[in-house]
Amino acid sequence: MLPAVDVGQSVSASAARRNAPPIGRWRGDLKLAYAQFEELETFARFGARLDDDTRKIIEHGRRIRACLKQQEFSPLSMPVQIAVLLALTAGLFDKVPLYQMTAAEQAVRTAAADIPAELIARLETADSLSDEDRASIVRIAGKVLEGFLLDAKSESAPDTAQEATSDSAQDTINRGEQHADPDQH
């Protein structure tokens, strides 16, 4: 399975002309992060021991790959693309478990509708994305991902609470048995 982008093949000159101008400023960072990931992933396959920084790069790269996968005949609007890619470059997806990436990405795509109309207009006409506009989009994506992670935790929390309640009840039963009258046995 290959991602939608292969950074190993140089098409940067034609791709740069085809991308929306606001994407150009940070596209290189994303390409570099993905290229580093591919190299390290290949290295890690040989069973090498990895330090924490290397593991973080690999996990971040896996999330990049997950977001670069796009269903056929499912084009994304420019604001949606920018929201997802900025969330990736900001590391907002790094806390999302890999098996939940599709749902998390969908949440960011949906949140892109919250990007103010005047910002979308600037995205379509500007040559670059200002730091303030970038921060605004990252903030929107960050809020939705925080909510996503909280929802994911709360969905798993009842099971944990139920187990804790069961453990507590069992402890009470055990204490009761310890204090029982020894003459009853």
C-alpha positions in Angstrom: 0.0 0.0 0.0 1.5 3.3 -1.0 0.7 6.8 0.2 -0.7 9.4 -2.1 2.7 11.1 -2.1 6.0 9.5 -2.8 8.7 11.8 -1.6 11.3 9.6 -3.2 10.3 10.7 -6.7 11.2 14.3 -7.5 8.2 16.1 -8.9 8.7 19.1 -6.7 8.8 21.7 -9.5 5.6 20.7 -11.1 3.9 19.9 -7.8 4.8 23.2 -6.3 3.1 25.0 -9.2 0.0 22.9 -8.8 -0.4 23.3 -5.0 -2.3 26.2 -3.6 0.2 28.9 -2.7 -0.6 28.8 1.1 0.5 25.2 1.2 4.0 25.9 -0.2 5.5 27.5 2.9 5.3 24.3 5.1 5.1 21.6 2.4 8.9 21.1 2.7 8.7 20.3 6.4 6.1 17.7 5.8 8.1 16.1 3.0 11.2 16.0 5.2 9.4 14.5 8.1 7.9 11.8 5.8 11.3 11.1 4.2 12.9 10.7 7.6 10.2 8.4 8.6 10.6 6.2 5.6 14.3 5.8 6.2 13.9 5.1 9.9 11.0 2.7 9.2 13.2 0.7 6.9 16.0 0.7 9.4 13.6 -0.4 12.2 12.5 -3.4 10.2 15.8 -5.0 10.8 15.1 -5.2 14.6 17.3 -2.3 15.5 16.9 -0.9 19.0 15.3 2.5 18.8 15.7 5.5 21.1 12.7 7.6 22.1 13.3 10.3 19.5 13.5 7.8 16.7 10.2 6.1 17.9 8.5 9.5 17.9 9.6 10.2 14.4 8.3 6.8 13.3 5.0 7.2 15.0 4.6 10.7 13.6 5.4 9.3 10.1 2.8 6.7 10.5 0.2 9.4 11.1 1.4 11.3 8.1 1.0 8.2 6.0 -2.5 7.6 7.4 -3.6 11.2 6.5 -2.0 11.0 3.0 -4.2 8.0 2.1 -7.2 9.3 0.2 -10.1 7.4 -1.2 -10.4 7.4 -5.0 -12.8 10.0 -6.4 -13.0 11.8 -3.0 -11.4 15.2 -3.6 -10.9 17.5 -0.6 -11.4 21.2 -0.6 -8.4 23.4 0.0 -9.5 24.5 3.5 -9.9 20.8 4.5 -6.5 19.9 3.0 -4.8 22.8 4.8 -6.5 22.0 8.2 -5.4 18.3 8.0 -1.9 19.0 6.8 -1.4 21.8 9.4 -2.6 19.5 12.1 -0.1 17.0 11.0 2.8 19.4 10.8 1.9 20.8 14.3 2.0 17.2 15.7 -1.7 17.4 16.8 -2.3 13.8 15.6 0.6 12.4 17.5 -1.4 11.6 20.6 -4.1 9.8 18.5 -3.8 6.0 18.5 -3.1 4.8 15.0 -6.2 2.7 14.8 -8.3 5.9 15.4 -6.6 8.0 12.8 -9.3 7.7 10.2 -11.9 9.0 12.7 -9.6 11.7 14.0 -8.9 12.9 10.5 -12.6 13.0 9.7 -13.2 15.1 12.8 -10.6 17.6 11.6 -12.1 17.6 8.1 -15.5 18.3 9.7 -14.0 21.1 11.9 -12.6 22.8 8.7 -16.2 24.0 8.2 -15.5 26.2 11.3 -12.8 28.1 9.5 -14.1 31.7 9.2 -15.2 32.7 5.7 -12.7 35.7 5.6 -9.9 33.3 6.3 -11.0 30.9 3.6 -11.1 33.9 1.2 -7.5 34.8 2.1 -6.5 31.2 1.6 -7.8 31.3 -1.9 -6.2 34.6 -2.8 -3.1 34.9 -0.8 0.4 33.8 -1.9 1.2 32.6 1.5 -0.4 31.7 4.8 0.3 34.3 7.6 1.4 33.0 10.9 -1.8 34.3 12.5 -4.0 32.5 9.9 -1.9 29.3 10.4 -2.3 29.6 14.2 -6.1 30.1 13.8 -6.4 26.9 11.7 -4.2 24.9 14.1 -6.3 26.1 17.0 -9.5 24.9 15.4 -8.0 21.5 14.6 -6.4 21.3 18.1 -9.8 21.9 19.8 -11.5 19.2 17.8 -8.7 16.7 18.4 -8.7 17.5 22.1 -12.5 16.7 22.1 -11.9 13.6 20.1 -9.3 12.3 22.5 -11.5 13.1 25.5 -14.4 11.3 23.9 -12.2 8.3 23.2 -11.1 8.3 26.8 -14.6 8.6 28.2 -15.8 5.7 26.0 -13.2 3.5 27.6 -13.5 5.0 31.1 -16.8 3.2 32.0 -15.1 -0.2 31.6 -12.3 0.9 33.9 -14.7 2.4 36.4 -16.8 -0.8 36.4 -13.6 -2.9 36.9 -12.6 -0.6 39.8 -16.1 -1.0 41.3 -15.9 -4.8 41.0 -12.4 -4.8 42.6 -13.6 -2.6 45.4 -16.6 -4.8 46.1 -14.3 -7.9 46.0 -12.0 -6.2 48.5 -14.9 -5.5 50.8 -16.0 -9.2 50.6 -12.5 -10.3 51.3 -12.2 -8.0 54.4 -15.5 -9.4 55.6 -14.2 -12.9 55.4 -11.0 -12.0 57.3 -13.1 -10.5 60.2 -15.5 -13.4 60.3 -15.9 -15.3 63.6 -13.3 -18.1 63.6 -15.7 -20.3 65.6 -18.1 -20.5 62.7 -15.8 -22.6 60.6 
